[in-house]
Amino acid sequence: MEDGEVESTTSSSESEAEPNEKDYQLLDSFNEMHEKTKKLSQANNFLKGKLRWHMDKIVNCQKELSSLKLKNEELEKALEKSSCNDKTISPSSPLPM
């Protein structure tokens, strides 16, 4: 009985050491997932860069808008203080050309 047990133990451990079809399928699936993950990571990094660029543009536009608002207020105050007594022009209406 011991000889039979030793043989079955040896043959089962040999079969566990040899890769079978399921092992290759798992390895192929893992490699596919790894490649997809690398591509997604690259796409993610690209999109993060675009997002940073757009956020910088938004910040610059907001700064420019604030600057233009201040300039507009200054011009309206200057218009109010000017010696022009024309009542048809108001600070909120566009200037005639």
MARFITI-516072 format. One line per 4 residues: number of its first residue (from 1); their letters; for each residue x, y, z of N, C-alpha, C, O, CB. Coordinates in nm, 4 decimals. Glycine has a CB too. Layout:
N
NUM> a> X,Y,Z,X,Y,Z,X,Y,Z,X,Y,Z,X,Y,Z  ...
***
This chain:
97
1> medg> 0.0794,-0.1179,0.0000,0.0000,0.0000,0.0000,0.0852,0.1264,0.0000,0.0483,0.2282,-0.0586,-0.0912,-0.0014,0.1170  0.1981,0.1179,0.0660,0.2829,0.2347,0.0695,0.3366,0.2686,-0.0684,0.3494,0.3860,-0.1031,0.3967,0.2136,0.1660  0.3676,0.1683,-0.1459,0.4200,0.1936,-0.2800,0.3160,0.2655,-0.3648,0.3495,0.3585,-0.4381,0.4625,0.0619,-0.3476  0.1916,0.2240,-0.3556,0.0833,0.2871,-0.4308,0.0629,0.4314,-0.3865,0.0385,0.5195,-0.4690,-0.0468,0.2079,-0.4140
5> eves> 0.0726,0.4547,-0.2585,0.0564,0.5908,-0.2072,0.1701,0.6804,-0.2538,0.1478,0.7965,-0.2879,0.0494,0.5900,-0.0541  0.2891,0.6285,-0.2554,0.4050,0.7068,-0.2975,0.3926,0.7411,-0.4452,0.4226,0.8537,-0.4851,0.5366,0.6298,-0.2705  0.3494,0.6473,-0.5257,0.3352,0.6719,-0.6691,0.2286,0.7775,-0.6960,0.2498,0.8658,-0.7790,0.3004,0.5420,-0.7425  0.1149,0.7704,-0.6280,0.0090,0.8679,-0.6522,0.0510,1.0069,-0.6044,0.0149,1.1071,-0.6662,-0.1206,0.8245,-0.5821
9> ttss> 0.1257,1.0136,-0.4967,0.1748,1.1415,-0.4472,0.2743,1.2003,-0.5457,0.2700,1.3202,-0.5735,0.2394,1.1254,-0.3085  0.3626,1.1189,-0.5983,0.4624,1.1651,-0.6935,0.3961,1.2108,-0.8219,0.4316,1.3162,-0.8745,0.5641,1.0551,-0.7226  0.3023,1.1359,-0.8732,0.2380,1.1724,-0.9996,0.1520,1.2971,-0.9831,0.1446,1.3782,-1.0754,0.1527,1.0561,-1.0519  0.0867,1.3150,-0.8683,0.0045,1.4348,-0.8492,0.0922,1.5583,-0.8322,0.0558,1.6658,-0.8800,-0.0877,1.4182,-0.7272
13> sese> 0.2071,1.5457,-0.7652,0.2939,1.6614,-0.7499,0.3610,1.6952,-0.8819,0.3892,1.8123,-0.9074,0.3989,1.6362,-0.6417  0.3872,1.5975,-0.9658,0.4431,1.6245,-1.0980,0.3411,1.6978,-1.1848,0.3764,1.7899,-1.2584,0.4872,1.4934,-1.1660  0.2152,1.6570,-1.1761,0.1128,1.7218,-1.2591,0.0865,1.8644,-1.2105,0.0502,1.9506,-1.2906,-0.0185,1.6398,-1.2573  0.1039,1.8905,-1.0822,0.0872,2.0256,-1.0301,0.2027,2.1149,-1.0746,0.1843,2.2353,-1.0923,0.0773,2.0234,-0.8767
17> aepn> 0.3197,2.0581,-1.0926,0.4361,2.1359,-1.1321,0.4289,2.1738,-1.2800,0.4800,2.2787,-1.3193,0.5645,2.0576,-1.1036  0.3667,2.0905,-1.3614,0.3556,2.1179,-1.5045,0.2375,2.2117,-1.5297,0.1279,2.1880,-1.4789,0.3389,1.9861,-1.5850  0.2590,2.3174,-1.6073,0.1472,2.4072,-1.6377,0.0451,2.3375,-1.7279,0.0810,2.2640,-1.8200,0.1985,2.5366,-1.7050  -0.0798,2.3618,-1.6998,-0.1842,2.3032,-1.7835,-0.2535,2.4138,-1.8630,-0.2135,2.5300,-1.8564,-0.2871,2.2248,-1.6971
21> ekdy> -0.3549,2.3780,-1.9364,-0.4241,2.4735,-2.0250,-0.4858,2.5893,-1.9463,-0.4845,2.7032,-1.9931,-0.5336,2.4017,-2.1055  -0.5397,2.5615,-1.8279,-0.5995,2.6673,-1.7467,-0.4945,2.7688,-1.7035,-0.5217,2.8887,-1.6985,-0.6689,2.6079,-1.6238  -0.3744,2.7206,-1.6724,-0.2673,2.8121,-1.6342,-0.2339,2.9069,-1.7489,-0.2140,3.0264,-1.7274,-0.1424,2.7339,-1.5918  -0.2277,2.8536,-1.8701,-0.1972,2.9379,-1.9858,-0.3103,3.0373,-2.0125,-0.2853,3.1523,-2.0487,-0.1728,2.8509,-2.1103
25> qlld> -0.4325,2.9932,-1.9946,-0.5462,3.0846,-2.0134,-0.5415,3.1979,-1.9112,-0.5631,3.3143,-1.9449,-0.6801,3.0080,-2.0018  -0.5128,3.1620,-1.7849,-0.5023,3.2641,-1.6810,-0.3886,3.3613,-1.7104,-0.4031,3.4822,-1.6924,-0.4815,3.1989,-1.5445  -0.2765,3.3081,-1.7553,-0.1625,3.3934,-1.7875,-0.1948,3.4859,-1.9048,-0.1606,3.6041,-1.9024,-0.0392,3.3079,-1.8199  -0.2605,3.4321,-2.0068,-0.3007,3.5151,-2.1206,-0.3977,3.6248,-2.0766,-0.3849,3.7398,-2.1185,-0.3652,3.4284,-2.2302
29> sfne> -0.4938,3.5895,-1.9929,-0.5900,3.6877,-1.9438,-0.5199,3.7956,-1.8614,-0.5496,3.9144,-1.8739,-0.6989,3.6190,-1.8599  -0.4278,3.7524,-1.7783,-0.3523,3.8489,-1.6980,-0.2732,3.9444,-1.7878,-0.2731,4.0654,-1.7652,-0.2571,3.7756,-1.6013  -0.2059,3.8897,-1.8896,-0.1273,3.9732,-1.9799,-0.2160,4.0714,-2.0565,-0.1774,4.1866,-2.0764,-0.0491,3.8858,-2.0779  -0.3327,4.0277,-2.0991,-0.4269,4.1174,-2.1676,-0.4709,4.2302,-2.0743,-0.4733,4.3470,-2.1131,-0.5504,4.0386,-2.2180
33> mhek> -0.5053,4.1938,-1.9519,-0.5482,4.2951,-1.8554,-0.4344,4.3916,-1.8243,-0.4576,4.5112,-1.8065,-0.5981,4.2287,-1.7262  -0.3136,4.3415,-1.8176,-0.1980,4.4267,-1.7896,-0.1770,4.5269,-1.9039,-0.1502,4.6443,-1.8783,-0.0707,4.3406,-1.7690  -0.1887,4.4824,-2.0277,-0.1741,4.5720,-2.1432,-0.2848,4.6774,-2.1450,-0.2589,4.7949,-2.1711,-0.1759,4.4913,-2.2746  -0.4078,4.6351,-2.1173,-0.5183,4.7317,-2.1130,-0.4971,4.8336,-2.0020,-0.5268,4.9519,-2.0186,-0.6525,4.6594,-2.0930
37> tkkl> -0.4458,4.7873,-1.8894,-0.4198,4.8777,-1.7769,-0.3140,4.9808,-1.8138,-0.3270,5.0983,-1.7795,-0.3753,4.7984,-1.6529  -0.2093,4.9374,-1.8836,-0.1050,5.0311,-1.9260,-0.1623,5.1354,-2.0228,-0.1303,5.2538,-2.0125,0.0122,4.9549,-1.9925  -0.2466,5.0916,-2.1162,-0.3074,5.1857,-2.2111,-0.3991,5.2837,-2.1398,-0.3987,5.4031,-2.1700,-0.3857,5.1102,-2.3190  -0.4778,5.2333,-2.0451,-0.5662,5.3216,-1.9689,-0.4867,5.4206,-1.8845,-0.5273,5.5357,-1.8684,-0.6588,5.2394,-1.8793
41> sqan> -0.3753,5.3767,-1.8315,-0.2909,5.4653,-1.7522,-0.2344,5.5771,-1.8401,-0.2300,5.6928,-1.7984,-0.1764,5.3858,-1.6853  -0.1916,5.5428,-1.9604,-0.1403,5.6441,-2.0531,-0.2505,5.7427,-2.0916,-0.2284,5.8637,-2.0942,-0.0820,5.5774,-2.1796  -0.3691,5.6900,-2.1212,-0.4815,5.7771,-2.1564,-0.5182,5.8674,-2.0390,-0.5487,5.9851,-2.0580,-0.6036,5.6933,-2.1994  -0.5152,5.8126,-1.9189,-0.5460,5.8900,-1.7992,-0.4456,6.0036,-1.7805,-0.4841,6.1167,-1.7507,-0.5470,5.7991,-1.6756
45> nflk> -0.3184,5.9737,-1.7979,-0.2152,6.0767,-1.7841,-0.2318,6.1854,-1.8898,-0.2140,6.3036,-1.8603,-0.0754,6.0141,-1.7943  -0.2656,6.1465,-2.0121,-0.2885,6.2435,-2.1189,-0.4058,6.3348,-2.0836,-0.3973,6.4567,-2.0986,-0.3148,6.1717,-2.2527  -0.5147,6.2750,-2.0369,-0.6326,6.3539,-2.0015,-0.6063,6.4434,-1.8812,-0.6590,6.5545,-1.8748,-0.7505,6.2622,-1.9727  -0.5264,6.3977,-1.7862,-0.4902,6.4826,-1.6720,-0.4130,6.6048,-1.7198,-0.4339,6.7154,-1.6700,-0.4065,6.4034,-1.5688
49> gklr> -0.3231,6.5846,-1.8172,-0.2484,6.6966,-1.8734,-0.3398,6.7961,-1.9422,-0.3242,6.9171,-1.9259,-0.1442,6.6465,-1.9712  -0.4355,6.7454,-2.0192,-0.5309,6.8343,-2.0852,-0.6147,6.9097,-1.9827,-0.6426,7.0283,-2.0003,-0.6220,6.7548,-2.1797  -0.6546,6.8419,-1.8763,-0.7329,6.9063,-1.7714,-0.6537,7.0189,-1.7072,-0.7070,7.1277,-1.6855,-0.7754,6.8041,-1.6653  -0.5257,6.9939,-1.6762,-0.4404,7.0988,-1.6184,-0.4299,7.2179,-1.7127,-0.4366,7.3329,-1.6694,-0.2999,7.0436,-1.5872
53> whmd> -0.4132,7.1901,-1.8422,-0.4025,7.2975,-1.9414,-0.5304,7.3811,-1.9433,-0.5247,7.5041,-1.9430,-0.3743,7.2393,-2.0820  -0.6462,7.3138,-1.9451,-0.7740,7.3857,-1.9467,-0.7948,7.4647,-1.8176,-0.8458,7.5767,-1.8208,-0.8903,7.2875,-1.9674  -0.7561,7.4076,-1.7058,-0.7710,7.4798,-1.5791,-0.6833,7.6046,-1.5773,-0.7248,7.7093,-1.5276,-0.7355,7.3885,-1.4604  -0.5621,7.5935,-1.6316,-0.4746,7.7116,-1.6412,-0.5372,7.8177,-1.7307,-0.5316,7.9368,-1.6998,-0.3353,7.6722,-1.6955
57> kivn> -0.5965,7.7749,-1.8410,-0.6622,7.8699,-1.9316,-0.7794,7.9385,-1.8607,-0.7998,8.0587,-1.8775,-0.7115,7.7979,-2.0599  -0.8558,7.8638,-1.7827,-0.9694,7.9216,-1.7092,-0.9193,8.0256,-1.6093,-0.9767,8.1338,-1.5976,-1.0501,7.8105,-1.6357  -0.8134,7.9927,-1.5382,-0.7577,8.0871,-1.4406,-0.7117,8.2136,-1.5113,-0.7371,8.3243,-1.4637,-0.6400,8.0232,-1.3628  -0.6440,8.1979,-1.6251,-0.5983,8.3147,-1.7006,-0.7158,8.3980,-1.7508,-0.7109,8.5209,-1.7465,-0.5112,8.2709,-1.8186
61> cqke> -0.8207,8.3326,-1.7981,-0.9401,8.4047,-1.8445,-1.0082,8.4786,-1.7292,-1.0560,8.5907,-1.7466,-1.0395,8.3071,-1.9105  -1.0124,8.4161,-1.6124,-1.0721,8.4824,-1.4963,-0.9913,8.6046,-1.4560,-1.0482,8.7077,-1.4203,-1.0827,8.3853,-1.3785  -0.8581,8.5939,-1.4615,-0.7739,8.7090,-1.4308,-0.7971,8.8205,-1.5324,-0.8083,8.9374,-1.4957,-0.6253,8.6685,-1.4287  -0.8043,8.7841,-1.6591,-0.8271,8.8836,-1.7632,-0.9642,8.9486,-1.7463,-0.9779,9.0698,-1.7631,-0.8153,8.8195,-1.9023
65> lssl> -1.0648,8.8694,-1.7134,-1.1996,8.9221,-1.6918,-1.2000,9.0212,-1.5755,-1.2599,9.1283,-1.5853,-1.2993,8.8071,-1.6646  -1.1338,8.9861,-1.4665,-1.1265,9.0771,-1.3521,-1.0571,9.2071,-1.3906,-1.1006,9.3157,-1.3522,-1.0528,9.0106,-1.2349  -0.9503,9.1951,-1.4657,-0.8773,9.3141,-1.5104,-0.9657,9.4018,-1.5989,-0.9667,9.5242,-1.5852,-0.7495,9.2737,-1.5866  -1.0392,9.3386,-1.6889,-1.1267,9.4145,-1.7783,-1.2417,9.4795,-1.7020,-1.2840,9.5902,-1.7354,-1.1819,9.3237,-1.8880
69> klkn> -1.2924,9.4109,-1.5996,-1.3985,9.4708,-1.5176,-1.3472,9.5955,-1.4465,-1.4163,9.6973,-1.4418,-1.4517,9.3689,-1.4145  -1.2256,9.5880,-1.3909,-1.1674,9.7045,-1.3248,-1.1467,9.8190,-1.4237,-1.1758,9.9346,-1.3930,-1.0342,9.6672,-1.2584  -1.0971,9.7864,-1.5407,-1.0759,9.8885,-1.6436,-1.2090,9.9518,-1.6828,-1.2175,10.0731,-1.7018,-1.0065,9.8276,-1.7678  -1.3127,9.8691,-1.6948,-1.4456,9.9198,-1.7298,-1.4975,10.0144,-1.6215,-1.5517,10.1204,-1.6526,-1.5442,9.8031,-1.7503
73> eele> -1.4810,9.9766,-1.4951,-1.5246,10.0631,-1.3845,-1.4498,10.1965,-1.3869,-1.5085,10.3026,-1.3654,-1.5026,9.9925,-1.2487  -1.3198,10.1892,-1.4133,-1.2401,10.3123,-1.4209,-1.2900,10.4021,-1.5346,-1.3015,10.5237,-1.5187,-1.0902,10.2787,-1.4412  -1.3189,10.3416,-1.6468,-1.3670,10.4198,-1.7610,-1.5046,10.4803,-1.7329,-1.5315,10.5941,-1.7713,-1.3729,10.3321,-1.8868  -1.5913,10.4044,-1.6662,-1.7235,10.4579,-1.6318,-1.7108,10.5757,-1.5356,-1.7809,10.6758,-1.5504,-1.8119,10.3479,-1.5696
77> kale> -1.6211,10.5642,-1.4366,-1.5995,10.6748,-1.3429,-1.5420,10.7961,-1.4146,-1.5805,10.9095,-1.3861,-1.5059,10.6316,-1.2291  -1.4515,10.7728,-1.5060,-1.3929,10.8829,-1.5819,-1.4987,10.9500,-1.6685,-1.4984,11.0719,-1.6853,-1.2765,10.8328,-1.6690  -1.5886,10.8699,-1.7227,-1.6955,10.9249,-1.8055,-1.7905,11.0091,-1.7210,-1.8349,11.1155,-1.7643,-1.7726,10.8120,-1.8762  -1.8216,10.9619,-1.6011,-1.9090,11.0378,-1.5116,-1.8444,11.1701,-1.4699,-1.9145,11.2703,-1.4551,-1.9430,10.9544,-1.3873
81> kssc> -1.7146,11.1724,-1.4510,-1.6438,11.2919,-1.4062,-1.6099,11.3871,-1.5211,-1.5704,11.5016,-1.4990,-1.5171,11.2520,-1.3342  -1.6261,11.3378,-1.6435,-1.5870,11.4222,-1.7570,-1.6769,11.5445,-1.7655,-1.7861,11.5473,-1.7088,-1.5930,11.3426,-1.8889  -1.6305,11.6429,-1.8353,-1.7049,11.7684,-1.8472,-1.8157,11.7582,-1.9501,-1.8843,11.8569,-1.9766,-1.6112,11.8823,-1.8837  -1.8338,11.6447,-2.0066,-1.9397,11.6254,-2.1064,-2.0741,11.6286,-2.0350,-2.0986,11.5492,-1.9441,-1.9209,11.4904,-2.1846
85> ndkt> -2.1610,11.7202,-2.0761,-2.2913,11.7342,-2.0133,-2.4014,11.6708,-2.0972,-2.5193,11.6998,-2.0769,-2.3222,11.8803,-1.9892  -2.3649,11.5869,-2.1887,-2.4635,11.5228,-2.2748,-2.5387,11.4183,-2.1929,-2.4791,11.3201,-2.1486,-2.3958,11.4581,-2.4000  -2.6667,11.4380,-2.1727,-2.7472,11.3486,-2.0889,-2.7886,11.2222,-2.1643,-2.8394,11.1282,-2.1031,-2.8715,11.4217,-2.0383  -2.7676,11.2184,-2.2961,-2.8085,11.0997,-2.3715,-2.7109,10.9846,-2.3523,-2.7448,10.8700,-2.3816,-2.8205,11.1327,-2.5197
89> isps> -2.5908,11.0126,-2.3038,-2.4925,10.9079,-2.2816,-2.4918,10.8747,-2.1327,-2.4714,10.9607,-2.0470,-2.3505,10.9517,-2.3309  -2.5144,10.7499,-2.1064,-2.5073,10.7038,-1.9671,-2.3968,10.5995,-1.9567,-2.3598,10.5392,-2.0575,-2.6448,10.6449,-1.9189  -2.3449,10.5775,-1.8400,-2.2353,10.4809,-1.8240,-2.2731,10.3404,-1.8686,-2.1862,10.2628,-1.9084,-2.1908,10.4770,-1.6797  -2.4001,10.3070,-1.8626,-2.4381,10.1702,-1.8992,-2.4707,10.1573,-2.0467,-2.4780,10.0452,-2.0972,-2.5568,10.1251,-1.8170
93> splp> -2.4911,10.2693,-2.1192,-2.5207,10.2592,-2.2607,-2.3920,10.2672,-2.3413,-2.2953,10.3300,-2.2981,-2.6185,10.3691,-2.3038  -2.3903,10.2037,-2.4585,-2.2691,10.2073,-2.5409,-2.2460,10.3462,-2.5963,-2.3400,10.4220,-2.6208,-2.2783,10.1063,-2.6555  -2.1202,10.3779,-2.6154,-2.0841,10.5085,-2.6688,-2.1154,10.5148,-2.8182,-2.0951,10.4168,-2.8899,-1.9349,10.5381,-2.6434  -2.1657,10.6315,-2.8666,-2.1933,10.6426,-3.0106,-2.0638,10.6490,-3.0880,-1.9613,10.6949,-3.0376,-2.2794,10.7665,-3.0412
97> m> -2.0700,10.6027,-3.2105,-1.9494,10.6028,-3.2942,-1.9588,10.7042,-3.4021,-1.8662,10.7182,-3.4819,-1.9250,10.4677,-3.3547
***
